[in-house]
Amino acid sequence: MKGFHSISCSCGIPYIGEMGRFINQRIHKHVADIRHNRSHSSDLVEHVANSKHHVCIENSQVIARVDRFHHRKLREAIEIEKHSINLNPDDGWKLRRSWILALSS
């Protein structure tokens, strides 16, 4: 199933990522990219390469399984807003102020 996930870094900042492929395939790609130092592949790998932190792949979590593209993008924007400090500076969908206020209450 497609969806998005959270991967924790040893510094405590999570990476929240959305993917249109299967979740386990994306997590395995993160592992391979970290192992081979492909820092251009994602912000998570770039963070690891620059900081020398340890990524806790074994503690990665599936946040939601969402197959439909628009639903997945909206849910990702909500999760990124809920975790304002994260390793994904996604310039994707932006939530309206009314949504942000509703999430914070």
Biopython code that builds the backbone (N, CA, C, O; Angstrom):
import numpy as np
from Bio.PDB.StructureBuilder import StructureBuilder

atoms = [
    (1, "MET", "N", (0.846, -1.191, 0.000)),
    (1, "MET", "CA", (0.000, 0.000, 0.000)),
    (1, "MET", "C", (0.879, 1.237, 0.000)),
    (1, "MET", "O", (1.941, 1.254, 0.621)),
    (2, "LYS", "N", (0.445, 2.242, -0.678)),
    (2, "LYS", "CA", (1.125, 3.528, -0.702)),
    (2, "LYS", "C", (0.738, 4.317, 0.545)),
    (2, "LYS", "O", (-0.261, 4.009, 1.196)),
    (3, "GLY", "N", (1.523, 5.323, 0.871)),
    (3, "GLY", "CA", (1.213, 6.112, 2.041)),
    (3, "GLY", "C", (2.381, 6.963, 2.461)),
    (3, "GLY", "O", (3.106, 7.494, 1.620)),
    (4, "PHE", "N", (2.571, 7.098, 3.758)),
    (4, "PHE", "CA", (3.727, 7.829, 4.242)),
    (4, "PHE", "C", (4.159, 7.297, 5.586)),
    (4, "PHE", "O", (3.417, 6.608, 6.286)),
    (5, "HIS", "N", (5.408, 7.647, 5.928)),
    (5, "HIS", "CA", (6.056, 7.045, 7.077)),
    (5, "HIS", "C", (6.859, 8.073, 7.854)),
    (5, "HIS", "O", (7.074, 9.195, 7.395)),
    (6, "SER", "N", (7.297, 7.671, 9.034)),
    (6, "SER", "CA", (8.159, 8.498, 9.868)),
    (6, "SER", "C", (9.389, 7.678, 10.233)),
    (6, "SER", "O", (9.278, 6.522, 10.643)),
    (7, "ILE", "N", (10.564, 8.288, 10.080)),
    (7, "ILE", "CA", (11.820, 7.657, 10.457)),
    (7, "ILE", "C", (12.504, 8.596, 11.435)),
    (7, "ILE", "O", (12.633, 9.790, 11.164)),
    (8, "SER", "N", (12.943, 8.068, 12.571)),
    (8, "SER", "CA", (13.575, 8.894, 13.600)),
    (8, "SER", "C", (15.084, 8.942, 13.415)),
    (8, "SER", "O", (15.719, 7.960, 13.032)),
    (9, "CYS", "N", (15.632, 10.106, 13.698)),
    (9, "CYS", "CA", (17.074, 10.297, 13.711)),
    (9, "CYS", "C", (17.529, 10.274, 15.165)),
    (9, "CYS", "O", (16.733, 10.529, 16.069)),
    (10, "SER", "N", (18.790, 9.974, 15.394)),
    (10, "SER", "CA", (19.308, 9.936, 16.762)),
    (10, "SER", "C", (19.246, 11.299, 17.440)),
    (10, "SER", "O", (19.309, 11.376, 18.667)),
    (11, "CYS", "N", (19.122, 12.382, 16.662)),
    (11, "CYS", "CA", (19.000, 13.714, 17.254)),
    (11, "CYS", "C", (17.571, 14.004, 17.711)),
    (11, "CYS", "O", (17.309, 15.047, 18.311)),
    (12, "GLY", "N", (16.650, 13.085, 17.428)),
    (12, "GLY", "CA", (15.280, 13.236, 17.880)),
    (12, "GLY", "C", (14.341, 13.876, 16.869)),
    (12, "GLY", "O", (13.138, 13.965, 17.114)),
    (13, "ILE", "N", (14.867, 14.318, 15.747)),
    (13, "ILE", "CA", (14.029, 14.956, 14.728)),
    (13, "ILE", "C", (13.554, 13.886, 13.750)),
    (13, "ILE", "O", (14.371, 13.141, 13.208)),
    (14, "PRO", "N", (12.246, 13.800, 13.517)),
    (14, "PRO", "CA", (11.747, 12.780, 12.593)),
    (14, "PRO", "C", (11.805, 13.239, 11.133)),
    (14, "PRO", "O", (11.829, 14.433, 10.836)),
    (15, "TYR", "N", (11.827, 12.276, 10.259)),
    (15, "TYR", "CA", (11.660, 12.515, 8.832)),
    (15, "TYR", "C", (10.290, 11.958, 8.477)),
    (15, "TYR", "O", (10.019, 10.780, 8.709)),
    (16, "ILE", "N", (9.430, 12.793, 7.917)),
    (16, "ILE", "CA", (8.099, 12.354, 7.512)),
    (16, "ILE", "C", (8.071, 12.381, 5.990)),
    (16, "ILE", "O", (8.246, 13.434, 5.378)),
    (17, "GLY", "N", (7.853, 11.231, 5.388)),
    (17, "GLY", "CA", (7.916, 11.140, 3.942)),
    (17, "GLY", "C", (6.699, 10.469, 3.341)),
    (17, "GLY", "O", (6.161, 9.504, 3.886)),
    (18, "GLU", "N", (6.285, 10.990, 2.225)),
    (18, "GLU", "CA", (5.153, 10.454, 1.466)),
    (18, "GLU", "C", (5.729, 9.747, 0.255)),
    (18, "GLU", "O", (6.736, 10.186, -0.301)),
    (19, "MET", "N", (5.106, 8.668, -0.157)),
    (19, "MET", "CA", (5.580, 7.985, -1.340)),
    (19, "MET", "C", (4.445, 7.367, -2.125)),
    (19, "MET", "O", (3.459, 6.874, -1.578)),
    (20, "GLY", "N", (4.627, 7.416, -3.419)),
    (20, "GLY", "CA", (3.646, 6.827, -4.315)),
    (20, "GLY", "C", (3.968, 5.379, -4.630)),
    (20, "GLY", "O", (3.271, 4.734, -5.412)),
    (21, "ARG", "N", (5.030, 4.872, -4.016)),
    (21, "ARG", "CA", (5.367, 3.460, -4.180)),
    (21, "ARG", "C", (5.061, 2.756, -2.869)),
    (21, "ARG", "O", (4.588, 3.382, -1.920)),
    (22, "PHE", "N", (5.323, 1.486, -2.814)),
    (22, "PHE", "CA", (5.045, 0.748, -1.589)),
    (22, "PHE", "C", (5.958, 1.230, -0.469)),
    (22, "PHE", "O", (7.137, 1.503, -0.698)),
    (23, "ILE", "N", (5.420, 1.335, 0.730)),
    (23, "ILE", "CA", (6.135, 1.896, 1.879)),
    (23, "ILE", "C", (7.428, 1.140, 2.159)),
    (23, "ILE", "O", (8.473, 1.759, 2.358)),
    (24, "ASN", "N", (7.373, -0.193, 2.178)),
    (24, "ASN", "CA", (8.582, -0.944, 2.500)),
    (24, "ASN", "C", (9.665, -0.750, 1.441)),
    (24, "ASN", "O", (10.851, -0.784, 1.771)),
    (25, "GLN", "N", (9.289, -0.549, 0.184)),
    (25, "GLN", "CA", (10.277, -0.277, -0.863)),
    (25, "GLN", "C", (10.980, 1.047, -0.608)),
    (25, "GLN", "O", (12.190, 1.157, -0.805)),
    (26, "ARG", "N", (10.232, 2.046, -0.172)),
    (26, "ARG", "CA", (10.831, 3.361, 0.087)),
    (26, "ARG", "C", (11.773, 3.313, 1.282)),
    (26, "ARG", "O", (12.844, 3.919, 1.250)),
    (27, "ILE", "N", (11.391, 2.610, 2.321)),
    (27, "ILE", "CA", (12.265, 2.491, 3.488)),
    (27, "ILE", "C", (13.555, 1.769, 3.107)),
    (27, "ILE", "O", (14.638, 2.182, 3.521)),
    (28, "HIS", "N", (13.450, 0.696, 2.323)),
    (28, "HIS", "CA", (14.653, -0.008, 1.865)),
    (28, "HIS", "C", (15.526, 0.888, 0.987)),
    (28, "HIS", "O", (16.752, 0.777, 1.008)),
    (29, "LYS", "N", (14.899, 1.770, 0.219)),
    (29, "LYS", "CA", (15.676, 2.705, -0.598)),
    (29, "LYS", "C", (16.419, 3.694, 0.295)),
    (29, "LYS", "O", (17.573, 4.020, 0.015)),
    (30, "HIS", "N", (15.786, 4.177, 1.364)),
    (30, "HIS", "CA", (16.484, 5.051, 2.322)),
    (30, "HIS", "C", (17.720, 4.341, 2.881)),
    (30, "HIS", "O", (18.795, 4.936, 2.960)),
    (31, "VAL", "N", (17.570, 3.082, 3.266)),
    (31, "VAL", "CA", (18.684, 2.312, 3.819)),
    (31, "VAL", "C", (19.820, 2.219, 2.804)),
    (31, "VAL", "O", (20.978, 2.462, 3.145)),
    (32, "ALA", "N", (19.497, 1.872, 1.571)),
    (32, "ALA", "CA", (20.522, 1.753, 0.530)),
    (32, "ALA", "C", (21.189, 3.096, 0.254)),
    (32, "ALA", "O", (22.405, 3.159, 0.071)),
    (33, "ASP", "N", (20.403, 4.167, 0.223)),
    (33, "ASP", "CA", (20.964, 5.496, -0.044)),
    (33, "ASP", "C", (21.883, 5.945, 1.085)),
    (33, "ASP", "O", (22.911, 6.571, 0.827)),
    (34, "ILE", "N", (21.532, 5.637, 2.328)),
    (34, "ILE", "CA", (22.396, 5.976, 3.466)),
    (34, "ILE", "C", (23.689, 5.161, 3.383)),
    (34, "ILE", "O", (24.782, 5.698, 3.561)),
    (35, "ARG", "N", (23.554, 3.880, 3.114)),
    (35, "ARG", "CA", (24.718, 2.995, 3.037)),
    (35, "ARG", "C", (25.693, 3.456, 1.950)),
    (35, "ARG", "O", (26.907, 3.410, 2.145)),
    (36, "HIS", "N", (25.163, 3.900, 0.810)),
    (36, "HIS", "CA", (26.004, 4.294, -0.325)),
    (36, "HIS", "C", (26.233, 5.808, -0.399)),
    (36, "HIS", "O", (26.787, 6.314, -1.374)),
    (37, "ASN", "N", (25.798, 6.523, 0.649)),
    (37, "ASN", "CA", (26.007, 7.981, 0.759)),
    (37, "ASN", "C", (25.484, 8.753, -0.450)),
    (37, "ASN", "O", (26.175, 9.613, -0.996)),
    (38, "ARG", "N", (24.267, 8.439, -0.857)),
    (38, "ARG", "CA", (23.615, 9.147, -1.970)),
    (38, "ARG", "C", (22.821, 10.315, -1.403)),
    (38, "ARG", "O", (21.591, 10.275, -1.349)),
    (39, "SER", "N", (23.530, 11.353, -0.982)),
    (39, "SER", "CA", (22.889, 12.465, -0.271)),
    (39, "SER", "C", (21.932, 13.266, -1.142)),
    (39, "SER", "O", (21.108, 14.014, -0.617)),
    (40, "HIS", "N", (22.022, 13.127, -2.444)),
    (40, "HIS", "CA", (21.117, 13.850, -3.339)),
    (40, "HIS", "C", (19.734, 13.214, -3.415)),
    (40, "HIS", "O", (18.816, 13.801, -3.988)),
    (41, "SER", "N", (19.573, 12.019, -2.844)),
    (41, "SER", "CA", (18.319, 11.284, -3.022)),
    (41, "SER", "C", (17.188, 11.732, -2.103)),
    (41, "SER", "O", (16.019, 11.632, -2.474)),
    (42, "SER", "N", (17.521, 12.229, -0.895)),
    (42, "SER", "CA", (16.470, 12.714, -0.007)),
    (42, "SER", "C", (17.081, 13.593, 1.074)),
    (42, "SER", "O", (18.289, 13.561, 1.308)),
    (43, "ASP", "N", (16.244, 14.367, 1.720)),
    (43, "ASP", "CA", (16.695, 15.228, 2.815)),
    (43, "ASP", "C", (17.155, 14.407, 4.010)),
    (43, "ASP", "O", (18.033, 14.839, 4.757)),
    (44, "LEU", "N", (16.576, 13.236, 4.197)),
    (44, "LEU", "CA", (16.998, 12.361, 5.282)),
    (44, "LEU", "C", (18.445, 11.925, 5.082)),
    (44, "LEU", "O", (19.251, 12.008, 6.010)),
    (45, "VAL", "N", (18.779, 11.464, 3.891)),
    (45, "VAL", "CA", (20.136, 10.992, 3.607)),
    (45, "VAL", "C", (21.126, 12.155, 3.672)),
    (45, "VAL", "O", (22.249, 11.989, 4.147)),
    (46, "GLU", "N", (20.716, 13.312, 3.204)),
    (46, "GLU", "CA", (21.580, 14.499, 3.280)),
    (46, "GLU", "C", (21.859, 14.864, 4.744)),
    (46, "GLU", "O", (22.989, 15.207, 5.092)),
    (47, "HIS", "N", (20.841, 14.791, 5.593)),
    (47, "HIS", "CA", (21.008, 15.087, 7.016)),
    (47, "HIS", "C", (22.014, 14.120, 7.648)),
    (47, "HIS", "O", (22.894, 14.541, 8.400)),
    (48, "VAL", "N", (21.886, 12.836, 7.347)),
    (48, "VAL", "CA", (22.793, 11.827, 7.896)),
    (48, "VAL", "C", (24.219, 12.077, 7.411)),
    (48, "VAL", "O", (25.168, 11.984, 8.190)),
    (49, "ALA", "N", (24.369, 12.394, 6.131)),
    (49, "ALA", "CA", (25.702, 12.625, 5.569)),
    (49, "ALA", "C", (26.364, 13.849, 6.203)),
    (49, "ALA", "O", (27.564, 13.827, 6.477)),
    (50, "ASN", "N", (25.596, 14.913, 6.439)),
    (50, "ASN", "CA", (26.156, 16.150, 6.983)),
    (50, "ASN", "C", (26.381, 16.097, 8.493)),
    (50, "ASN", "O", (27.343, 16.680, 8.992)),
    (51, "SER", "N", (25.521, 15.417, 9.211)),
    (51, "SER", "CA", (25.578, 15.441, 10.671)),
    (51, "SER", "C", (26.259, 14.220, 11.280)),
    (51, "SER", "O", (26.675, 14.247, 12.438)),
    (52, "LYS", "N", (26.371, 13.143, 10.488)),
    (52, "LYS", "CA", (26.915, 11.863, 10.974)),
    (52, "LYS", "C", (26.047, 11.261, 12.079)),
    (52, "LYS", "O", (26.532, 10.489, 12.906)),
    (53, "HIS", "N", (24.759, 11.619, 12.088)),
    (53, "HIS", "CA", (23.820, 11.040, 13.042)),
    (53, "HIS", "C", (23.444, 9.631, 12.598)),
    (53, "HIS", "O", (23.715, 9.225, 11.467)),
    (54, "HIS", "N", (22.825, 8.908, 13.497)),
    (54, "HIS", "CA", (22.348, 7.555, 13.209)),
    (54, "HIS", "C", (20.837, 7.603, 12.987)),
    (54, "HIS", "O", (20.104, 8.181, 13.790)),
    (55, "VAL", "N", (20.385, 7.005, 11.918)),
    (55, "VAL", "CA", (18.958, 6.922, 11.638)),
    (55, "VAL", "C", (18.447, 5.595, 12.157)),
    (55, "VAL", "O", (19.034, 4.545, 11.895)),
    (56, "CYS", "N", (17.360, 5.647, 12.886)),
    (56, "CYS", "CA", (16.786, 4.461, 13.513)),
    (56, "CYS", "C", (15.759, 3.827, 12.575)),
    (56, "CYS", "O", (14.554, 3.918, 12.811)),
    (57, "ILE", "N", (16.242, 3.185, 11.512)),
    (57, "ILE", "CA", (15.353, 2.562, 10.529)),
    (57, "ILE", "C", (14.469, 1.516, 11.203)),
    (57, "ILE", "O", (13.301, 1.360, 10.848)),
    (58, "GLU", "N", (15.033, 0.800, 12.175)),
    (58, "GLU", "CA", (14.270, -0.254, 12.850)),
    (58, "GLU", "C", (13.075, 0.306, 13.611)),
    (58, "GLU", "O", (12.146, -0.437, 13.926)),
    (59, "ASN", "N", (13.084, 1.602, 13.911)),
    (59, "ASN", "CA", (11.960, 2.237, 14.601)),
    (59, "ASN", "C", (11.058, 3.023, 13.652)),
    (59, "ASN", "O", (10.208, 3.795, 14.096)),
    (60, "SER", "N", (11.240, 2.828, 12.358)),
    (60, "SER", "CA", (10.389, 3.562, 11.406)),
    (60, "SER", "C", (8.941, 3.113, 11.581)),
    (60, "SER", "O", (8.661, 1.963, 11.919)),
    (61, "GLN", "N", (8.039, 4.047, 11.344)),
    (61, "GLN", "CA", (6.619, 3.774, 11.541)),
    (61, "GLN", "C", (5.831, 4.155, 10.296)),
    (61, "GLN", "O", (6.114, 5.160, 9.644)),
    (62, "VAL", "N", (4.864, 3.355, 9.990)),
    (62, "VAL", "CA", (3.906, 3.711, 8.957)),
    (62, "VAL", "C", (2.880, 4.600, 9.627)),
    (62, "VAL", "O", (2.203, 4.179, 10.564)),
    (63, "ILE", "N", (2.762, 5.833, 9.148)),
    (63, "ILE", "CA", (1.797, 6.764, 9.739)),
    (63, "ILE", "C", (0.413, 6.490, 9.169)),
    (63, "ILE", "O", (-0.576, 6.444, 9.901)),
    (64, "ALA", "N", (0.356, 6.310, 7.861)),
    (64, "ALA", "CA", (-0.941, 6.042, 7.231)),
    (64, "ALA", "C", (-0.727, 5.366, 5.891)),
    (64, "ALA", "O", (0.258, 5.615, 5.197)),
    (65, "ARG", "N", (-1.647, 4.529, 5.553)),
    (65, "ARG", "CA", (-1.659, 3.890, 4.238)),
    (65, "ARG", "C", (-2.770, 4.559, 3.445)),
    (65, "ARG", "O", (-3.956, 4.387, 3.726)),
    (66, "VAL", "N", (-2.354, 5.320, 2.451)),
    (66, "VAL", "CA", (-3.316, 6.098, 1.675)),
    (66, "VAL", "C", (-2.973, 5.922, 0.205)),
    (66, "VAL", "O", (-1.897, 6.320, -0.240)),
    (67, "ASP", "N", (-3.882, 5.332, -0.541)),
    (67, "ASP", "CA", (-3.602, 5.018, -1.938)),
    (67, "ASP", "C", (-3.841, 6.205, -2.864)),
    (67, "ASP", "O", (-3.079, 6.410, -3.809)),
    (68, "ARG", "N", (-4.871, 6.977, -2.612)),
    (68, "ARG", "CA", (-5.227, 8.077, -3.516)),
    (68, "ARG", "C", (-4.280, 9.253, -3.360)),
    (68, "ARG", "O", (-3.996, 9.692, -2.245)),
    (69, "PHE", "N", (-3.797, 9.756, -4.482)),
    (69, "PHE", "CA", (-2.770, 10.796, -4.501)),
    (69, "PHE", "C", (-3.168, 12.031, -3.696)),
    (69, "PHE", "O", (-2.416, 12.455, -2.819)),
    (70, "HIS", "N", (-4.331, 12.615, -3.973)),
    (70, "HIS", "CA", (-4.732, 13.859, -3.308)),
    (70, "HIS", "C", (-4.945, 13.658, -1.802)),
    (70, "HIS", "O", (-4.606, 14.531, -1.004)),
    (71, "HIS", "N", (-5.495, 12.530, -1.427)),
    (71, "HIS", "CA", (-5.676, 12.235, -0.001)),
    (71, "HIS", "C", (-4.313, 12.092, 0.684)),
    (71, "HIS", "O", (-4.118, 12.552, 1.809)),
    (72, "ARG", "N", (-3.378, 11.446, -0.016)),
    (72, "ARG", "CA", (-2.044, 11.241, 0.537)),
    (72, "ARG", "C", (-1.316, 12.568, 0.721)),
    (72, "ARG", "O", (-0.679, 12.778, 1.753)),
    (73, "LYS", "N", (-1.397, 13.463, -0.254)),
    (73, "LYS", "CA", (-0.736, 14.768, -0.163)),
    (73, "LYS", "C", (-1.340, 15.612, 0.958)),
    (73, "LYS", "O", (-0.613, 16.302, 1.673)),
    (74, "LEU", "N", (-2.654, 15.562, 1.115)),
    (74, "LEU", "CA", (-3.306, 16.314, 2.189)),
    (74, "LEU", "C", (-2.893, 15.756, 3.547)),
    (74, "LEU", "O", (-2.559, 16.517, 4.455)),
    (75, "ARG", "N", (-2.914, 14.451, 3.690)),
    (75, "ARG", "CA", (-2.539, 13.833, 4.964)),
    (75, "ARG", "C", (-1.077, 14.114, 5.296)),
    (75, "ARG", "O", (-0.745, 14.329, 6.462)),
    (76, "GLU", "N", (-0.204, 14.118, 4.302)),
    (76, "GLU", "CA", (1.202, 14.444, 4.534)),
    (76, "GLU", "C", (1.339, 15.882, 5.030)),
    (76, "GLU", "O", (2.095, 16.144, 5.966)),
    (77, "ALA", "N", (0.618, 16.812, 4.414)),
    (77, "ALA", "CA", (0.670, 18.220, 4.845)),
    (77, "ALA", "C", (0.209, 18.357, 6.289)),
    (77, "ALA", "O", (0.772, 19.149, 7.045)),
    (78, "ILE", "N", (-0.801, 17.600, 6.678)),
    (78, "ILE", "CA", (-1.287, 17.632, 8.059)),
    (78, "ILE", "C", (-0.218, 17.103, 9.007)),
    (78, "ILE", "O", (0.052, 17.720, 10.037)),
    (79, "GLU", "N", (0.394, 15.967, 8.672)),
    (79, "GLU", "CA", (1.423, 15.387, 9.546)),
    (79, "GLU", "C", (2.640, 16.296, 9.661)),
    (79, "GLU", "O", (3.206, 16.429, 10.746)),
    (80, "ILE", "N", (3.052, 16.919, 8.569)),
    (80, "ILE", "CA", (4.192, 17.834, 8.611)),
    (80, "ILE", "C", (3.854, 19.043, 9.469)),
    (80, "ILE", "O", (4.710, 19.540, 10.201)),
    (81, "GLU", "N", (2.624, 19.522, 9.389)),
    (81, "GLU", "CA", (2.205, 20.649, 10.229)),
    (81, "GLU", "C", (2.195, 20.242, 11.703)),
    (81, "GLU", "O", (2.583, 21.034, 12.562)),
    (82, "LYS", "N", (1.764, 19.038, 12.000)),
    (82, "LYS", "CA", (1.727, 18.565, 13.379)),
    (82, "LYS", "C", (3.129, 18.388, 13.952)),
    (82, "LYS", "O", (3.319, 18.514, 15.161)),
    (83, "HIS", "N", (4.108, 18.100, 13.107)),
    (83, "HIS", "CA", (5.505, 17.933, 13.508)),
    (83, "HIS", "C", (6.312, 19.018, 12.802)),
    (83, "HIS", "O", (7.057, 18.740, 11.862)),
    (84, "SER", "N", (6.157, 20.255, 13.265)),
    (84, "SER", "CA", (6.757, 21.386, 12.551)),
    (84, "SER", "C", (8.277, 21.306, 12.480)),
    (84, "SER", "O", (8.878, 21.883, 11.573)),
    (85, "ILE", "N", (8.909, 20.604, 13.415)),
    (85, "ILE", "CA", (10.349, 20.383, 13.320)),
    (85, "ILE", "C", (10.551, 18.973, 12.793)),
    (85, "ILE", "O", (10.378, 17.998, 13.524)),
    (86, "ASN", "N", (10.914, 18.870, 11.529)),
    (86, "ASN", "CA", (11.163, 17.578, 10.909)),
    (86, "ASN", "C", (12.184, 17.750, 9.792)),
    (86, "ASN", "O", (12.522, 18.871, 9.413)),
    (87, "LEU", "N", (12.662, 16.650, 9.281)),
    (87, "LEU", "CA", (13.719, 16.675, 8.269)),
    (87, "LEU", "C", (13.198, 16.766, 6.843)),
    (87, "LEU", "O", (13.977, 16.654, 5.896)),
    (88, "ASN", "N", (11.917, 16.965, 6.675)),
    (88, "ASN", "CA", (11.343, 17.061, 5.343)),
    (88, "ASN", "C", (10.833, 18.477, 5.109)),
    (88, "ASN", "O", (9.719, 18.807, 5.515)),
    (89, "PRO", "N", (11.637, 19.319, 4.456)),
    (89, "PRO", "CA", (11.192, 20.694, 4.200)),
    (89, "PRO", "C", (10.302, 20.757, 2.961)),
    (89, "PRO", "O", (10.502, 21.596, 2.083)),
    (90, "ASP", "N", (9.331, 19.873, 2.904)),
    (90, "ASP", "CA", (8.466, 19.735, 1.734)),
    (90, "ASP", "C", (7.776, 21.047, 1.399)),
    (90, "ASP", "O", (7.114, 21.656, 2.240)),
    (91, "ASP", "N", (7.942, 21.460, 0.173)),
    (91, "ASP", "CA", (7.245, 22.647, -0.315)),
    (91, "ASP", "C", (5.984, 22.243, -1.062)),
    (91, "ASP", "O", (5.542, 22.933, -1.981)),
    (92, "GLY", "N", (5.423, 21.137, -0.662)),
    (92, "GLY", "CA", (4.217, 20.623, -1.298)),
    (92, "GLY", "C", (2.989, 21.410, -0.892)),
    (92, "GLY", "O", (2.984, 22.640, -0.943)),
    (93, "TRP", "N", (1.987, 20.724, -0.502)),
    (93, "TRP", "CA", (0.718, 21.352, -0.175)),
    (93, "TRP", "C", (0.829, 22.157, 1.109)),
    (93, "TRP", "O", (1.462, 21.732, 2.076)),
    (94, "LYS", "N", (0.210, 23.313, 1.100)),
    (94, "LYS", "CA", (0.150, 24.162, 2.283)),
    (94, "LYS", "C", (-1.282, 24.151, 2.803)),
    (94, "LYS", "O", (-2.234, 24.227, 2.027)),
    (95, "LEU", "N", (-1.426, 24.056, 4.103)),
    (95, "LEU", "CA", (-2.757, 24.048, 4.715)),
    (95, "LEU", "C", (-3.246, 25.466, 4.933)),
    (95, "LEU", "O", (-2.458, 26.377, 5.185)),
    (96, "ARG", "N", (-4.542, 25.638, 4.835)),
    (96, "ARG", "CA", (-5.144, 26.936, 5.153)),
    (96, "ARG", "C", (-5.012, 27.201, 6.642)),
    (96, "ARG", "O", (-4.920, 26.275, 7.447)),
    (97, "ARG", "N", (-5.003, 28.451, 6.988)),
    (97, "ARG", "CA", (-4.845, 28.854, 8.394)),
    (97, "ARG", "C", (-5.920, 28.225, 9.283)),
    (97, "ARG", "O", (-5.636, 27.850, 10.421)),
    (98, "SER", "N", (-7.137, 28.106, 8.783)),
    (98, "SER", "CA", (-8.210, 27.514, 9.579)),
    (98, "SER", "C", (-7.902, 26.053, 9.918)),
    (98, "SER", "O", (-8.241, 25.597, 11.010)),
    (99, "TRP", "N", (-7.270, 25.317, 9.011)),
    (99, "TRP", "CA", (-6.880, 23.929, 9.276)),
    (99, "TRP", "C", (-5.791, 23.896, 10.346)),
    (99, "TRP", "O", (-5.831, 23.071, 11.258)),
    (100, "ILE", "N", (-4.819, 24.799, 10.226)),
    (100, "ILE", "CA", (-3.715, 24.841, 11.180)),
    (100, "ILE", "C", (-4.236, 25.155, 12.580)),
    (100, "ILE", "O", (-3.806, 24.545, 13.559)),
    (101, "LEU", "N", (-5.159, 26.103, 12.672)),
    (101, "LEU", "CA", (-5.755, 26.446, 13.969)),
    (101, "LEU", "C", (-6.525, 25.257, 14.546)),
    (101, "LEU", "O", (-6.468, 25.006, 15.750)),
    (102, "ALA", "N", (-7.234, 24.537, 13.703)),
    (102, "ALA", "CA", (-7.992, 23.374, 14.161)),
    (102, "ALA", "C", (-7.052, 22.269, 14.651)),
    (102, "ALA", "O", (-7.376, 21.570, 15.611)),
    (103, "LEU", "N", (-5.911, 22.104, 14.015)),
    (103, "LEU", "CA", (-4.952, 21.076, 14.419)),
    (103, "LEU", "C", (-4.304, 21.423, 15.753)),
    (103, "LEU", "O", (-3.982, 20.533, 16.540)),
    (104, "SER", "N", (-4.113, 22.714, 16.009)),
    (104, "SER", "CA", (-3.412, 23.112, 17.223)),
    (104, "SER", "C", (-4.331, 23.118, 18.450)),
    (104, "SER", "O", (-3.846, 23.215, 19.578)),
    (105, "SER", "N", (-5.616, 23.018, 18.251)),
    (105, "SER", "CA", (-6.532, 23.044, 19.410)),
    (105, "SER", "C", (-6.852, 21.668, 19.920)),
    (105, "SER", "O", (-7.604, 21.526, 20.884)),
]
sb = StructureBuilder()
sb.init_structure("model")
sb.init_model(0)
sb.init_chain("A")
sb.init_seg("    ")
for serial, (resi, resn, name, xyz) in enumerate(atoms, 1):
    if name == "N":
        sb.init_residue(resn, " ", resi, " ")
    sb.init_atom(name, np.array(xyz, "f"), 0.0, 1.0, " ", f" {name:<3s}", serial, name[0])
structure = sb.get_structure()
